[in-house]
Amino acid sequence: MESMYEYGSRRGFWRLHKLFQEKKIPITIFGVAMALERNPEVVMQ
């Protein structure tokens, strides 16, 4: 079973990232350390 952190970092983050970029909305994200550790490309964005 896929956890919400695995799904969110693979799909959900990128969908939201694109939406906020298109609308030029600045955001701040607080993430779970383990999820960020597993997905360093998200941190770099």
C-alpha positions as CSV (number, residue, x, y, z in Angstrom):
1,M,0.0,0.0,0.0
2,E,1.3,3.4,-1.0
3,S,1.5,6.0,1.8
4,M,0.2,9.5,1.4
5,Y,3.8,10.8,1.6
6,E,4.9,8.7,-1.3
7,Y,1.9,9.7,-3.4
8,G,2.1,13.3,-2.4
9,S,5.7,13.7,-3.3
10,R,5.4,12.0,-6.6
11,R,2.2,13.5,-7.9
12,G,0.5,16.0,-5.5
13,F,3.5,18.2,-5.0
14,W,4.2,18.7,-8.7
15,R,0.5,19.5,-9.5
16,L,0.4,22.1,-6.8
17,H,3.8,23.5,-7.7
18,K,2.8,24.0,-11.4
19,L,-0.5,25.6,-10.4
20,F,1.2,28.1,-8.0
21,Q,3.9,28.9,-10.6
22,E,1.3,29.5,-13.3
23,K,-0.6,31.9,-11.0
24,K,2.6,33.5,-9.7
25,I,1.5,32.8,-6.1
26,P,4.4,32.7,-3.7
27,I,4.2,29.8,-1.2
28,T,6.0,28.4,1.8
29,I,5.9,24.6,2.4
30,F,6.5,22.8,5.6
31,G,7.2,19.1,5.0
32,V,7.8,15.9,6.9
33,A,11.6,15.4,7.2
34,M,11.4,11.7,6.0
35,A,9.3,12.6,3.0
36,L,11.8,15.4,2.1
37,E,14.8,13.1,2.6
38,R,13.3,10.6,0.2
39,N,12.5,13.3,-2.4
40,P,15.4,15.7,-2.6
41,E,14.2,17.1,-6.0
42,V,11.2,18.6,-4.2
43,V,13.5,20.4,-1.7
44,M,15.5,22.0,-4.5
45,Q,12.4,23.5,-6.1
